[in-house]
């Protein structure tokens, strides 16, 4: 009885939290999260006569997409896919789950975020974490040595979701990869050009593409005195510099990873450097770094990469940044990441995100990333044959978050259908004529609709067009049927014109294409 009383008190308190958030006009994500907690408490209490109350909600870190959100999503996909196709890519698909051993050991410290599936008495399986490892497995399995492919599909991570910043447990990735033995830095430069084109076309505001090279990082760690066995783990720590201050990163290196302060300070001097081709040239003269074979090879390629990027006219957005690490274990050469300068207004971010954010809002962070991974395919090939690969992944969910916010603040209405014309009637008893004309329009490839009522009022039909953004109405009346015409009305201007039935399809196409 005492437990029940405590639950009722907890429900009352949680109810007040929800009401307070609603009165303060908090973000939808915040309110939904607290409502979910309230529903769970109510479910524990049980319904009438001890019946279990079913909690109706989406799983943590997932979301539904309404028609408006899907319209925005389709527009973004269309821009990205047309860019991939413009660069000559073909597409593939792979299973949503892989053998657990396929994914194990490929993601460094992030491996703990892999979703393992319950053993069904057969193979041990895991949900895919990204699209790159399945791509490498696909190449090895099918003995493919060169392909330029894109792949758009859902991936899964047991991460702590930050919904307003587009971080989910289930999300789409859009990958573009070039596999094959080619001359240095030409495919790499094209991948960066693709990121540049997509971010420009999506019009998300100012952005920067940071580039570095795993060989330069490893060479830097070596000359700074990091033991070989700690390269990867220190790399994962350096990767946190976009989220943490240098002092905190240094603390992790010294206290948790066991580096000496001197070594950490030497790393600190290098990772603060940024520039372009000039920085690569300067580091090639660095007495320590230039003596390291790996760093020298990486810096030589970096210089070459910038010469190609200049030809592709993208150097205004690309910066050589020695702090960029990308914690994934499979990278072997050039790595890159695109960062948006835009922030999410603090009013629509969650309290956790607001901690440490300035009043302007929360940084969206990386919206694309990738690099060269020449050894990954060889890990799957029985004979260890390597297929050099370079690719990029577009962080589509974060882009959706920004596009949705832009749509919310814009006065422009987002259309959720592509209907060109509504077939309407001005009088009663014309359902058969409306259906006949609608069918003729469909057969001619016109996107047409008709209201599912025998005798709808003309005003209701016109209002439907205004609400859904249908630009034209084809109006039938007894006089129009006698004269063999259709009255075509422009919904926005309200201008009407009689069009012969034979010319209707051409007239609609002319006005809507």
N, C-alpha and C positions, 0 to 999 in steps of 0.2 A: 504493500500500500504506500509505504514511504517512497519507494522507487517511482511509483506512478505520480505521486505529488511532486517529486523532483523533476520528472519529465515535463509535467504540466507547467511548472515554473520556468523551465528552460525554454519551452515553446512560447510562453508569454514574452520572455526576454528577447528571444530571437524574432518574434513578431514585431516587437518595438524597433529592433535594428532595421528590419526591412522597411517599416513605415517611415523611419527617419531618413533612410537612404532615398526613398521615393520623394519625400518632401524636399530633400536637398538636391533633387534632380541628378543623382549620381549616375555613373555610366551603366548601360544595360548589363555589361558583363559583371559588374559589382553586385547589382541587384539580383541577377540570375544566380550568382554564387551563393548569396545569403538566403534566397528563396529555396534553393536546393537543400541547404542545411536545415531550414525550417521543415521542409517536406520529409526529410530523413528522421527528424525528431518525432514528427507526427506518425510516421510509419512505425517507429519503435513503440509508440503508445498503443497503436492498433485502433481499428475502427469499432463499430458497434459489435457487441458480443464477441470481442476478441479477434475479429477478422483482420487479416494482414492488409495494410493499406499499400497499394502499389505506388511507388514513386515514379512519376512520369517526367523524365528528364533525359538529356543526352549525356553520354559518358564524359568524364572529366577530360578536358583537352581536345574535345571534338565539338562540332557545331553543325547545325542545319543551314542551308542556304535558301533564302526565299527567292522568288522570281526576279526581283530587282537586283539582288546580289549575284544571281546567276547570269543576268544580262551583262553586268560589269565583268564578271569572270570570263564569259565567252569572248567579250571584246579584247580582254588582255591576252587570252590564249591565241586569238586570231592574229594579233600583232606579232606575238612571239613566234608562232608557227610559220607565218609568212616570211619572217626574217630567217629562220632556220632553212626554209625551202629556197630562199633567195641565194643562200650560200651553198646550195647543192646537197642538202642532207636528205637521207631517207629515214624511215622510222621503223622501230621494232617494238615488241612487248615481251615481258618476262613474267613468271608467276609472282604473285604477291607474297608468297613465302618461299624460303630456300632451306636447304639442309643447314642445320645449325653450324656445322663445321665450315661451310662456305663463308659465313659471315664472321666467325670467331677470329680474333687477332688482327683484324684489318683497320680498326678504328681507334687504336690507342686507348686512352682513358675513357673515351665515350662508349666503349663496348658494353659498359654496365647499363646503357640506355636501350639495348636491344630487347625487343619483346620476344621471349621464348614461348612457344606454344606447348600446351599440356601434352605429355607423351600419350599417344593414342595406341600404344602397343606396336608401333612400327618405327618409322624414321623419326629422329629428333629434328624438329623444325623450328625456325624463327621467322617472324615477319621481317620483310626487307627494311633496312635502316636507311639506305639510299639507293640510287639507281646505278652507281658506278661499279660496285662490286658485282652485282648481277650481270652487268654488261661485260665485265672482264671474264666472268664464268661462261657467258654466252659465246664469247670469242674463242676461248680455249676449247669448249665443248664442240663447237662447229668448225674448229680449225680455220678461223677467218683471220687473215693477216692484214687486211686493210679495209676500212669502211668509214664513212662519214655519216653518223646517225644522230637522230634526236629521239628522245623518249620522254613522254609526259605521263606520269602515273603517281599514285599515292604511295607514301612511305610512312613508317611508324617508328616513334621514339618515346621511350618511357621518361620523358623530360618533365620538368615542372612548367606547366603551360603559363604563358603570359599572353592572354587572348588579344588584348588591344594592340600588342606589338606584332601580331601575326605569328605567335609561337604556339604550336599545337602538338598533340600527340599523334594525330593523323593529319597528314597534309600532302599537298601535291608538290612534286619537284619537276622542273623542266630542264632536261639535260641535253647538251650538245657536245659530242665528242668526235675527235678525229683519231683513228687508229691506223698505224702504218709507219713504215720506215721512210722518213722524208728529210730534207735538208733542215738544219737547225733553225728554229725560231719562226719559220714561215707559218706552220699551223697554229703555233702559240699566239702569234700576232693576230691571226684571223679570229681566234676565240675572243680576244680582247676587243677587236673591232665589233664583234657580234654583241657583246655586253653594251658597248657604247651606243650602237644603233638602237637596241631595244629600249634602253633607259631614256634615250633622246625621244624616241617615238611615243613612249608612254607618258612623256611630259610630267615627270614626277618632281621636277625641281632640280636644283644643283646636285651633282654627285661627283665623287672621286673614285678612281679605280687604283687601289694600292697593288703594287707588284713586288715580289721578292723571289728568292730562289732557295730551295732546300739545301743546295750545295753551299751557297753563301752562308746560310745559317749554321750548317754543320762545321764549315771552316771557321766561322766566327767563334762557335763554342770551343773548338779545338785550340785556337790561338789564345782564347781567354782562360784556358785551363780547366774546362769541363771534362770529367772522365767520359770515355767513349760510351760506357753503359748507361750514362745519364742523359745522353743527347735527346732522346725522344721525350723523356719525362720533363726535361727543362724546356723543350720546345712547346709542350702542352702548357707550361706556365707562362712562357712569353706570349702565347696565343691569347692570354687573358688581358693583355695590355689595352685592348679596346674597351674593356669593361671595368678595369681596375687601375688605380694610380700606380706609378712605378714603385713607390715605397711598399705598397701591399704585395706587389709581384716579387720584389726583392725579398721581403719577409718570408714568402712562401718558398722561394729558392733556398734561403739559408736555413730557416727553421724546420720546414717539412721535407725538402729535397736534399738537405745536407751539403749545400755548396758553401764555400768560405765567402766571407764578405768581400774580399779582394776580387775574387772571380766574378761575383755578382755585379760589383761596381764596374768591372771592365766590360761586361755584357751591356750594362746600362749606358756606357759611352757610345757603343755602336747602335743600339736599338733606338736611340734618339735621333738618328740621322735620316733625313729625307731629301729627295732631289729627283733628278732625271738622268739623262745620259751622262751629265757632268759628274754626278755622284759615282756612277760606275767607273768613270775614268779616274776620279780621285782615289777611289778604293783600290784600283789596280796599281796605284803608286804607294799604297799603304805598306810600310816595310814588313809588317807581320802577316797581314791578310793575303798579300800578293804572293807570299812564299808557300801558302797552303794550296795544294793542287786542286782540291775540290772548289775552294772559294775562287781561285783564279779562273777555272772553267766556267763557273756560274757567272762571274763578273764579265767575262768575255762575251758570253751569250746574252747577258743583260744589255750590254752596249749594242749588240747586233739587234736585239729585240726593239730597242728604242729607235734604231734607224728605220726598221720596217713600220713601226707605229707612226713615225713621222710621214712616211709615204701614204699610210692609211688615214692621215690627218686626225689623229685622236690624242696626240700628246698633251693637248690642253687639259685633259681630264685624268691623265695617268701619272702616278707618282711612285717612284722607287722608294719603298719604305722598309727599312731594316727591322722594324718591330713586327711586321706581318709574319706570322708563323704557321697558321692553319694546322691544328693539332692532329689531323688524320695521318696515320702511319704510312699510308701507301704513296704519298707524294715523293718524287725523286728529283724534280727540277724546278722550273718556274711555278710560282703560286701567285694567285691574285684574288682580290676581294673588292667588290663595289660597295661603297658606303654612301647613303643618302645624307645630304646636309640637313634635310627637313626634319622637324620634330613633330610629335603628336601633341596637340594641346593638352596641358595637364588636366583639364576638366574631364577629358574622356579616357584618361589612363587610370590604372588601378592604384590603390594606396601603396602597394609594394613597389610599383614602378615610380611613384612620386617621390619615394625616399631617395634623396641624393639628386633629384632632378631640379633644374632651375625653374623659375616661374614660367619660362617660355614653353616648357614641356619636356617630353621624353624623346631621346634620340631613337630613331627606328633601327639604326645599325645596318648590318650587312644585308644587301638585297641580291647579291650574286657572288659566287665564289668558285674557284676551281684551280686547276694546275696540271702539271705533267706527272704521270704515274707510269713509268716505263717497266716496272717490275711486277705489276699486279697480275697481268694475264699469265706470266710465267709461274706464279704461285699455284695456278690451277692446271697448267699443262703437265701431263705425265713426264715429258722429257725436259720440262723447264724452259721451253722455247719462249722467248720474250717477244711481245708485240708492243712497241712504243705507243703510248696514248697520251693525248692531252684533251682536256675538256672543261666545260663550264656548266654550273648549275644555277638557274635563275630562282631566287627565293620568292616564289610566286605568292605565298600566303601573306607575306609582309607587303608586297605590292598591292594585293587585294585590299588589305586594311587601309592603305593610303587612298586608293581609288574610291573605296566606299565612303571614306570621310570627305573626300573632295565632292562626291555626289551629294552628300548630306548638306554641305554648305553651299552648293551651287543651286542657282534658281532653275537651271535646265533640268527638265524632267527625263528620267531614265525610262526608255521604252522597254517593256518586257516581252513584247511580241513584234513580229515583222509584218503584220497584216497591212496590205496596201489599200484595201477597199472593203467597206461593209455594204452588203446588198440589203437595201431597205425598201419598205413600201409605204406609200402615203395614205393608202385606204385599206379597208378590211378585205378578207377573202382572196389575198394574193400570195398565200404561202407557197402554192405550187409553182407560181411564176418566179418567186424569189429563189426557191431551191433549184429550179431549172437553170436560172442565170448563174447562180453560185457554182453549180457543177460545170457549166461551160467555162467559167473563169478558172476554176481549178485545173481543168483539162488543158487550158492554155498556159498553165504555169504561173497564174496570178495568185498571190496570197490573199484569200478572201474569207470573210466571215459572214454569218447570218445569225440573227437572234433566234433562240429556240422557243419562239412563241408564235401561235397562229396569227394573231392580230396585234402586234406590238404598236404602241403609239409612236408616231414619227419623232416626237420630242425625246422619248426614251432611247430611240435608236441613235439620234444625234448626240445625246449625252454620253452614251457608251463610247462613241468615237472620241469625244473630247477627253474622257477619263483615261482611255487606253492609248491615245496618240495616233489613232487611225487617221491618215490624212484625207481620204476620199470616201464619199458615200455615193453608191449607185442607186438612185431612187426610181422605183417602178410605181406607176399609177395607171388607171384605165386609159387615160388619154395617151400616155407614153406607149402603152401596148398597141393601141390603134395606129399610132404614127410610126411604129417600128423604131423608137428611140429609147434612150435611157437618160434620165436627168443626172448628170455628174456634178456633185457638189464638193467644193473645196472646203473642208471643215474649218480651217484657220481663217480664210478670207470671206467665207459664206457665199462666194461667187458660184453661180449655177450655170450650166450650159447643157443643151440637148445634144447628145451624141448618137449617131446611127448605131444600131446594134452591131453591125459588121465592123465598125471602127473602134468599138469600146476597148478591146484588149490593147490595141496600139496606143490609144489615148491614155489609158491607165499606166502603161509602161513609160510613156513619154513624161508623164507627170510625177512618177515615183522613183525612177531609176537615176 
